[in-house]
């Protein structure tokens, strides 16, 4: 196979490190019939691979576990998580312990070599690159989260909702100006729960019965690192003041483990009182087709159209059509109204299990 020119950035650059001539010949043959363009370099030693890597940055490296002059681990970056490319082991050896040790060391995958695997090397490359892309996306999200946390001191005070950041013991380590206000004895924030105070104790001792519930959610988020759905509460039984609280995980190497956000929803509660009653809302939702109900649930769950299309295995245009139809049937104009209707009907905002 003739290699594409190095200037062709659309081609996938592959380094294969293997000293078995018969198997590498099978790979050369199999690569010719793969769909996407490949620029493949074959070498038979660790030294030759290292010389290549000193000059070029491949998209992926596939290597035998043991080579004449070294072992595959010699090709890993010092920090595999921040490497520019993945390294996959394709080996004659079938040791389960070696496979576990390899994955722990930072290899993307450990594949036992067969004649068919060599002939279909392109499939292995494709699947490995997809996996690597997902890992890189997660890594990028984690980096962005850290950057966001570093900016927290400068942006939190500009937000209107009371926000508190907690460590793993429930101590407040950061609050914003909206948090630091005169405290109604039944509110779950205020100037009586300041930085360096134990917010879990404050919630448990609050006269508001939702305080204990909030403390439980904080402990759950700190332990499981999963966000909670918003929970509404009233300052007291006669008050028209309503708030909602939600707890979000705060991952990273710092002390922050959970973020508590309170939101004044008094206006929303008043508006809800003038909307359709629960029975009417249920009947309206029942008018939807099964597919429209699936789309509605995913929209309410905050999923964008592209993700909904992927989950339901339909096109984005079809999702848009179903969204328009269900909005028309329900006589609403915004996603906010759709969420309110779902809440009114008793439909929980949760991940949707899509039926095949």
Buried (B, 14 or more C-beta within 10 A) or exposed (E): EEEBEEEEEEBBBBBBBBBBEEBBEBBBEBBEEBEEEBBBBBBBBBBBBBEBBEEEEBBBBBBBBBBEEBEBBBBBEEEEEEBEBBBBBBBEEEEEEBBEEBEEBBBBBBBEBEEEBBBBBBBBBBEBBEBBEEEBEEEEEEEEBBEEBEEBEEEBBEEEBBBBBBBEEBBBBBBBEBBBEEEBEBBBBBEEBBBEBBBBEBBBEBEBEBBBBBBBBBBBBBEEEEBBEBBBBBBEEEEEBBBBBBBBBBEBEEBBBBBBBBBBBBEBBEEBEEEBEEEEBBEBBEEBEEBBBBBBBBBBBEBEBEBBBBBBEBEBEBBBBBBEBBBEBBEBEEEEBBBBBBBBBEBEBEEBEEEE
